[in-house]
Amino acid sequence: MNETEIDDDLVITKTTRRAAGAGTWVMGRIAGHAFNVLVFPEHAEVPGYELDHSKISKLWIQRMSDKTTAFNWDRGADVPAANATVQAIVDFLTAGLADHIYAE
């Protein structure tokens, strides 16, 4: 699956600004997967808390067909990408989701 196919499939279902501090929880679907991600308007003070310099500190991806966790990052890698499609989703979300959310 290439980035164009993933981009065409993205649906953001909910955004919730955190009550305390910066950050927005974003829920959505992409390429047969559900995701829940915590994004920030600025980069983390501790680079290791951020996924690939993306302003993302938490990212959970679940394969919708069987509810399997396909990726999880919580200020560090917990579950690596299950396959190339999931890695493409991670790459796509880290490339610009935070900028998209905070462009509003």
ZADO-1210 file (C-alpha; in nm, 4 decimals, padded with zeros to 6 digits):
<atoms>
<atom x="00.0000" y="00.0000" z="00.0000" code="MET" pos="1"/>
<atom x="00.1463" y="00.3354" z="-00.0951" code="ASN" pos="2"/>
<atom x="00.1030" y="00.6752" z="00.0717" code="GLU" pos="3"/>
<atom x="-00.1530" y="00.7956" z="-00.1848" code="THR" pos="4"/>
<atom x="-00.3818" y="00.5020" z="-00.1068" code="GLU" pos="5"/>
<atom x="-00.3465" y="00.5685" z="00.2652" code="ILE" pos="6"/>
<atom x="-00.4098" y="00.9418" z="00.2230" code="ASP" pos="7"/>
<atom x="-00.7328" y="00.8740" z="00.0304" code="ASP" pos="8"/>
<atom x="-00.8588" y="00.6532" z="00.3139" code="ASP" pos="9"/>
<atom x="-00.8002" y="00.8778" z="00.6195" code="LEU" pos="10"/>
<atom x="-01.1059" y="00.9597" z="00.8317" code="VAL" pos="11"/>
<atom x="-01.0698" y="01.1609" z="01.1518" code="ILE" pos="12"/>
<atom x="-01.3668" y="01.0694" z="01.3701" code="THR" pos="13"/>
<atom x="-01.2998" y="01.2773" z="01.6813" code="LYS" pos="14"/>
<atom x="-01.0609" y="01.5361" z="01.8224" code="THR" pos="15"/>
<atom x="-01.0523" y="01.6256" z="02.1907" code="THR" pos="16"/>
<atom x="-00.8306" y="01.8963" z="02.3361" code="ARG" pos="17"/>
<atom x="-00.6853" y="01.7958" z="02.6702" code="ARG" pos="18"/>
<atom x="-00.8351" y="01.9850" z="02.9647" code="ALA" pos="19"/>
<atom x="-00.4988" y="02.0322" z="03.1338" code="ALA" pos="20"/>
<atom x="-00.1959" y="02.1377" z="02.9331" code="GLY" pos="21"/>
<atom x="-00.1378" y="02.1238" z="02.5628" code="ALA" pos="22"/>
<atom x="-00.2208" y="01.8308" z="02.3403" code="GLY" pos="23"/>
<atom x="-00.5101" y="01.6909" z="02.1422" code="THR" pos="24"/>
<atom x="-00.6368" y="01.3349" z="02.1272" code="TRP" pos="25"/>
<atom x="-00.7246" y="01.2362" z="01.7709" code="VAL" pos="26"/>
<atom x="-00.9242" y="00.9264" z="01.6798" code="MET" pos="27"/>
<atom x="-00.9754" y="00.7959" z="01.3306" code="GLY" pos="28"/>
<atom x="-00.9568" y="00.5218" z="01.0705" code="ARG" pos="29"/>
<atom x="-00.7125" y="00.4560" z="00.7925" code="ILE" pos="30"/>
<atom x="-00.6462" y="00.1572" z="00.5630" code="ALA" pos="31"/>
<atom x="-00.8597" y="-00.0869" z="00.7645" code="GLY" pos="32"/>
<atom x="-00.7119" y="00.0264" z="01.0961" code="HIS" pos="33"/>
<atom x="-00.8378" y="00.2410" z="01.3838" code="ALA" pos="34"/>
<atom x="-00.6008" y="00.4804" z="01.5540" code="PHE" pos="35"/>
<atom x="-00.5850" y="00.6933" z="01.8653" code="ASN" pos="36"/>
<atom x="-00.3045" y="00.9484" z="01.8871" code="VAL" pos="37"/>
<atom x="-00.1966" y="01.2271" z="02.1217" code="LEU" pos="38"/>
<atom x="-00.0470" y="01.5171" z="01.9257" code="VAL" pos="39"/>
<atom x="00.1030" y="01.8444" z="02.0437" code="PHE" pos="40"/>
<atom x="00.1499" y="02.1853" z="01.8817" code="PRO" pos="41"/>
<atom x="00.5216" y="02.1878" z="01.9703" code="GLU" pos="42"/>
<atom x="00.7987" y="01.9299" z="01.9840" code="HIS" pos="43"/>
<atom x="00.8637" y="01.7453" z="02.3102" code="ALA" pos="44"/>
<atom x="01.1241" y="01.8845" z="02.5477" code="GLU" pos="45"/>
<atom x="01.2645" y="01.5308" z="02.5728" code="VAL" pos="46"/>
<atom x="01.3137" y="01.4059" z="02.2134" code="PRO" pos="47"/>
<atom x="01.2735" y="01.0423" z="02.3195" code="GLY" pos="48"/>
<atom x="00.9138" y="01.1107" z="02.4223" code="TYR" pos="49"/>
<atom x="00.8222" y="01.1942" z="02.0642" code="GLU" pos="50"/>
<atom x="00.7747" y="00.9488" z="01.7775" code="LEU" pos="51"/>
<atom x="01.0176" y="01.0335" z="01.4959" code="ASP" pos="52"/>
<atom x="01.0225" y="01.4118" z="01.5577" code="HIS" pos="53"/>
<atom x="00.6476" y="01.4231" z="01.4825" code="SER" pos="54"/>
<atom x="00.4914" y="01.6033" z="01.7836" code="LYS" pos="55"/>
<atom x="00.3228" y="01.2687" z="01.8633" code="ILE" pos="56"/>
<atom x="00.3762" y="01.1223" z="02.2110" code="SER" pos="57"/>
<atom x="00.1230" y="00.8386" z="02.1957" code="LYS" pos="58"/>
<atom x="00.0025" y="00.6395" z="01.8950" code="LEU" pos="59"/>
<atom x="-00.2061" y="00.3230" z="01.9074" code="TRP" pos="60"/>
<atom x="-00.3141" y="00.1429" z="01.5901" code="ILE" pos="61"/>
<atom x="-00.5570" y="-00.1490" z="01.5843" code="GLN" pos="62"/>
<atom x="-00.6412" y="-00.3734" z="01.2879" code="ARG" pos="63"/>
<atom x="-01.0197" y="-00.3404" z="01.2622" code="MET" pos="64"/>
<atom x="-01.0827" y="-00.6885" z="01.1183" code="SER" pos="65"/>
<atom x="-00.9705" y="-00.8760" z="01.4297" code="ASP" pos="66"/>
<atom x="-00.9126" y="-00.5988" z="01.6882" code="LYS" pos="67"/>
<atom x="-00.5402" y="-00.6808" z="01.7123" code="THR" pos="68"/>
<atom x="-00.3046" y="-00.4063" z="01.8260" code="THR" pos="69"/>
<atom x="-00.0837" y="-00.3517" z="01.5228" code="ALA" pos="70"/>
<atom x="00.1358" y="-00.0737" z="01.6671" code="PHE" pos="71"/>
<atom x="00.1743" y="00.1104" z="01.9957" code="ASN" pos="72"/>
<atom x="00.3988" y="00.3985" z="02.0976" code="TRP" pos="73"/>
<atom x="00.3641" y="00.5522" z="02.4432" code="ASP" pos="74"/>
<atom x="00.6656" y="00.7806" z="02.4849" code="ARG" pos="75"/>
<atom x="00.8595" y="00.4829" z="02.3566" code="GLY" pos="76"/>
<atom x="00.8019" y="00.1753" z="02.1417" code="ALA" pos="77"/>
<atom x="00.5735" y="-00.0829" z="02.3023" code="ASP" pos="78"/>
<atom x="00.4508" y="-00.2791" z="01.9995" code="VAL" pos="79"/>
<atom x="00.6413" y="-00.2474" z="01.6693" code="PRO" pos="80"/>
<atom x="00.4568" y="-00.2171" z="01.3374" code="ALA" pos="81"/>
<atom x="00.2953" y="-00.5519" z="01.2582" code="ALA" pos="82"/>
<atom x="00.3669" y="-00.5291" z="00.8839" code="ASN" pos="83"/>
<atom x="00.4559" y="-00.2932" z="00.5988" code="ALA" pos="84"/>
<atom x="00.1027" y="-00.1502" z="00.5770" code="THR" pos="85"/>
<atom x="00.1048" y="-00.0558" z="00.9443" code="VAL" pos="86"/>
<atom x="00.4509" y="00.0985" z="00.9055" code="GLN" pos="87"/>
<atom x="00.3177" y="00.3022" z="00.6114" code="ALA" pos="88"/>
<atom x="00.0310" y="00.4230" z="00.8332" code="ILE" pos="89"/>
<atom x="00.2771" y="00.5200" z="01.1089" code="VAL" pos="90"/>
<atom x="00.4954" y="00.7022" z="00.8559" code="ASP" pos="91"/>
<atom x="00.1956" y="00.8850" z="00.7102" code="PHE" pos="92"/>
<atom x="00.0609" y="00.9964" z="01.0496" code="LEU" pos="93"/>
<atom x="00.4010" y="01.1069" z="01.1791" code="THR" pos="94"/>
<atom x="00.4675" y="01.3043" z="00.8600" code="ALA" pos="95"/>
<atom x="00.1962" y="01.5600" z="00.9205" code="GLY" pos="96"/>
<atom x="-00.0945" y="01.4780" z="01.1502" code="LEU" pos="97"/>
<atom x="00.0089" y="01.7256" z="01.4211" code="ALA" pos="98"/>
<atom x="00.0524" y="02.0066" z="01.1689" code="ASP" pos="99"/>
<atom x="-00.2881" y="01.9229" z="01.0178" code="HIS" pos="100"/>
<atom x="-00.4617" y="01.9276" z="01.3573" code="ILE" pos="101"/>
<atom x="-00.3019" y="02.2533" z="01.4691" code="TYR" pos="102"/>
<atom x="-00.3444" y="02.4310" z="01.1340" code="ALA" pos="103"/>
<atom x="-00.7064" y="02.5059" z="01.2279" code="GLU" pos="104"/>
</atoms>
